[in-house]
């Protein structure tokens, strides 16, 4: 073989070797990449399988918990025999359910764990009638008036005009409903809704047909539809039930006026004359009270719900059915304080059936002044409520509301679902049902 041929062969052989090595490197590279991809896909698949299994087991745990809840709720509702703690086995899994009685309410909690995935559900059964207060202030056609440095933490809703003067402030939305809706002289940190807005300071948006002399920090919505008028949250039927429950507890006919000056536990009861509370007594409310006359709270009295009421609220009603024009009035003054049962979400409702304002008269259904405060709701569906000085309340509803001086209303979201006792009659109804873990 010639030298030239040998040299040519050597060159080609070297090229073949280099090409083979490159091929091997390429194959190995793709093999490694494939292994990485396969391993990653396997890990993802295993993780997805584990997640799906956990989801399935969690659902099993939830449904077993719900089954335990429904089983014990059925026994309570149908007056069957049950223990405070019950164990239910379903498809090889277990739900442990407990029931706790507090006043007019029973709370049932069921817990189940499948593959250590715990799901817990809760159901509340309550006796009585419920009411929902969606606004810190709600007025009927008589409207709402803010004077001086009055303050509201919450929304204001009125079927009539909403007017104000001086340094009033509302932290929620202000709504004057209907074709004659008017907001005038109001300062709100929220939005305003009315057919006509005048001389107001609105930090949020403004929804209106007519506007004048006002400043708006948000967006203007001219030509907006008028807001629909609303009904007040407590019906006459509910008030009738509370009065009936109070009368079922007995009646007091003398002495008149009926005076309370020392520590007393009272209710359910009907008092057939005026009621006067004075001095510094602690009045413990154990049921609804119906006063067929006027109610007057003075000095530093403390009015609180009995601990047995639990989450339930109780009404104190002034209703002289033979005279709602000049009687059926309530006055709270000085440092009257109102306290719940020790359970959050329970309140004392102060309710007047005076209807002077609705009939064009000048009588005030309820007057609160000085430092009356606490877990109290104030209601006069047919009359006017006047709040003065350093009154601090949770909610006010009336045909007409007037707030002056440094009165404050601080709304709580829990007011959207309040349970009231209505006497011994009636069975349990479901007031709350949800998962808690």
C-alpha positions, 0 to 999 in steps of 0.5 A, a space after each residue: 500500500 502506497 504511503 499516500 493511500 496509508 495516509 488517506 486511510 489513517 485520516 479517514 479512520 480518525 474521522 470515523 473514530 471521532 464520529 463514533 465518539 460523537 455519536 456515543 456522546 450524543 446517545 449518552 446525553 439523550 439517555 441521561 436527559 430521558 432518564 431525568 425526564 422519566 424520573 421527573 414525570 414519575 415523581 410528578 405522577 406519584 405526587 399527583 397520585 398522593 394528592 388525589 388519594 389525600 383529596 379522596 380520603 379528606 372527602 371521606 373524612 368530611 362525609 363521615 363527619 357530616 353523617 355523624 352530624 346529621 345522625 345526632 341532629 336527627 335525634 335531637 330534632 325528633 326527640 330521640 334518645 342520645 348521649 352527649 357524645 356519640 360514635 358513628 361507624 360508616 364504611 370502616 371509618 368513625 365520626 365522634 359527635 358531641 352536643 353541648 346545650 347552652 340556653 335555647 341553643 344546642 351546638 353539635 360538633 362532629 369530627 372524623 379522621 381518615 388517613 390522619 386527615 381531620 375534618 370537623 363540622 358544626 351545627 347549631 340548633 336553636 329555639 326562637 325567632 331570628 332577626 337580621 340587622 344589616 345596617 348600623 342604622 335603619 330608618 323608615 319613612 320618617 328618615 334619619 337626622 345627624 346633629 353635632 359630632 355624632 358618629 356611625 361605624 357602619 352603614 346607614 339605610 333610610 326609606 326617608 331623607 338622611 340629613 346632617 349638620 356640623 361635624 357628623 361622620 359615617 364610616 360606611 355607605 349612606 343610602 336614602 331609598 326611593 324616588 324622594 331619596 335625599 342625602 343632605 349635609 352628610 359626611 361619609 367615608 363610604 359611598 352615597 346613594 340617593 335620588 338627590 345629594 346636596 351639600 355633602 362630603 362623600 369620600 367614596 362614590 356617588 350614585 344619584 339623579 341630582 347633585 349640588 354643593 357636594 364634594 365626591 372623592 370617588 366616581 360620579 354616577 349620574 342618572 343612577 336608579 333609585 335604591 329600593 326601599 326596605 322593610 324593618 327587620 322585626 315583624 309585628 308577629 315576632 313582637 306578638 310572640 315575645 309578648 306572649 312568651 313574657 305573659 306566659 311567665 306570669 303578670 305583675 299588677 302592683 305596686 304601680 309603678 313597679 320599681 326596681 332598686 335592688 339586684 333582681 333576676 326577672 323574666 319572663 314576665 308581663 308588668 301591667 303598669 310603668 316600670 322604673 329602674 333606679 339606683 345601682 342595681 344589677 338586673 339579670 334578665 332571664 326571659 322576655 319582659 313586656 311592660 304595658 306602660 313606660 320604662 325608665 332607666 336611671 342612674 348606674 343600673 346594669 342590665 345583663 342577660 342570664 348566663 342560661 340564655 347562651 347565644 340567645 337575645 332577649 327583648 324588653 318591650 314597652 307596649 301599652 296596647 290601649 295607648 301607643 300615642 303618649 305611652 309605650 315609651 322608654 327613657 334611658 339616662 345616666 350610666 345605664 349599662 347593658 351586658 350579654 350573657 357571657 356568650 358573644 352574639 347575645 344582646 338585649 333588645 330595647 323595643 318601643 311600640 309607641 307610634 306618635 312619630 308615624 302619626 305625625 306627633 312629637 312624642 319620642 318613643 325612645 330617648 337614650 342620653 348620657 352614657 348608656 352603652 353596651 350590648 344593646 339594640 334599640 328598636 321603635 318601628 313606628 316611633 322616633 328614637 333620639 340618641 344624645 351625648 355619649 351613647 354607645 350602641 350596636 344598632 338602632 332601627 326606627 321609623 325616625 332616628 335622631 342622633 345628636 352630640 357625641 352619640 356613637 353607633 358601632 355596628 357588628 357583622 354578627 348582627 346579620 343573624 340574631 336569635 331571640 328567645 320566644 318562650 317554651 313553645 316550639 322545637 329546634 331549628 337549624 341556625 348555623 351549619 358549617 365546617 370548622 376544620 
